[in-house]
Amino acid sequence: MECTEYLALLDSDDKEVVRESAFRAGEDNCTEAVPKLAELLTTNHLGIQEAVDSSLRKIGGKETVQAVLPLLRSDDAPVRNLSMDILREVGSQDMGSLIELSQDEDADIRIFMADILGSTGSLLAVEPLCDALLRDPEVNVRYQAAVSLGDLGMAEAAPCLNKAINDEEWVQYSVIEALTKIGHSSSVDALVKALDSASDLVASMIIDSLGELGNVKAVTMLLRRMPDAPTALRNKIVKAVVKILGGKSLTLLSDEERERFRQYLLVALEDEDEEIQDAAIQGLAHVGGEQASRGILTIAAGLDQDRDQDRLQTIIGCLAEIGLTEALKEGVLGDDQTTAGVAVQALSLIAPEQCSEAHAVCGVLMEAFWQTSLPIQRQIISVAAERADESAKDFFIKILEEHKDGTVLKSVVYLLGEKLRLAEVVDDIFPMLGHQYDDVKESALNACIAIGGDAVVTRFREMAVSEDPIQRFMAIYALGKLGATENLDYLKQAVEDEIPDVRKVALEALAGVGDPSDWRQLVLQRLSDENKDVRLTVIEIMGRYFDDEMVPHLLHALNDEDDWVKIRAIDALGEHGLTEGVPHLVAMLKNTNRFVVMKAIEGLGRIGGPEAFNALLEVTNSDEYELVSAAEEAITRIQEAQE
């Protein structure tokens, strides 16, 4: 359709025709339609307005800018707003018209122009905006000019913004924000100088801006103003200085300046603003001390352990940076559980990797252990058990002998048994194999295995013939770990145990011991075990220690009454590429269990060969999407294997 036809249709009395034509005019880039489209923007019809809006943005150009600009004088606010939005997008295509109108007698028009110029992204907008900022008599024009210069973010605007820093407070807000966005180093001096005459609110904004700018030269000027600044403003300066320098660089200040700043940090620690608090904490982590540690610990203890988790961990790290203090010692021993918990976490970060009672922090934790509540004892022991060395064994042996809590005992057993492997504690740990909690039993079992030795083996052999199934289970597991070859008779006997779990663990221990002829027959006999989990274990062993003699047994397992045993056998056949299994897997494609069929398809894809390929092609004729998709994937695998 020609543009002339669109022009005719845009005059139609049918609103839907007008809407469609307006939309198509934009699609076909009909510049001739722009005046009429701009006129239709004033139509009180949402559909038409949306179509016109879209088309004018697409067409753009000087024609659109010049056609829409007069609408800014409309008395209809929605029309003005639509026009503004369009000009923000296409205004840069006719900068001359925008700049000319920025001198209009109507202050509202000048505000609109200042706004639109800020969206152009053009360097040409900087000069008229600076002119408006420094000379326009209307405060709202100057305010918008500063906002737009900030939106442009061009360094060329910094000089005029620096000059405007002493304008009315309303303008100062936008000037400071713009300078912060631009981030030019020349603005630091202007901002600091403006502090002398600024109101408290503007001064606060200036200080925040200096912190964001991050220019080191602002630090000296800010430090000079701190003694005479009111507390709220001084706390803001603290935040800015820490943000500029970072906590570690505070140690580079002179002794006098560092001590004075430390006092300011301590005051800022009590500010209600979390950002100021956090800046103070960050600074005190490097120039802190006893009072700082106590104040930071109080803040940390007041946080919600779940909601404030990230902040809490950062604060705990700062406490650890300060180091061991009386505040932390008292915190561990205090009545408040939250404070004690935070103190322990901080001390754990200070403690070395190898922790003996002789080390100050480790000594504090161990000394506090018997004087604290159970939750804190658990925290302490988990830290100590990970780091303690043999020099602290007496402390842990005492806990092993006297404590009753399972969580505490687990940590102690881990240290003395698995980590230090102390044979002297076997008599204390072995009875825990009968503990009421399974996790403690497991820890004790692992510890005894780690300690090992003839005495431990003897005790497990005695347990292997116990009437208690759990005792037999743990004993066989341990004997397998301590030396399956040396304990072969016990393992062979356990293969016949009445308890399936004992038979399973015995089979797992036997597998892989010495020559396969020593254990293969014992394992394969259990392929007819009454318990499916035992049969599954046998299949897994066959797959892991596969040899040719196992092929007929794997094929036999495909007929097992349990589908999971079948599936594990299919996996083993596929893994080892056994072509003997293909006919069996093809037959299994008719199985009633969908998952078995999917596994058979996968197995055929892994084995490959003509018979598997043709069977899979048949599956692709199925009406079931899932089976077809699996078959196609398997066919692709076969094809890729041939390349």
PyMOL commands that set and color helices and strands:
alter all, ss='L'
color gray80, all
select helices_A, chain A and resi 3-9+15-27+31-40+46-59+61-73+77-101+107-117+123-135+139-152+155-166+169-182+187-194+200-213+217-225+231-245+248-252+255-268+274-287+290-301+309-322+326-333+337-350+360-369+374-387+390-402+406-419+423-434+438-451+454-463+469-483+488-494+500-510+516-518+520-528+532-544+548-557+563-575+579-590+594-607+610-619+625-642
alter helices_A, ss='H'
color red, helices_A
deselect
rebuild
show_as cartoon
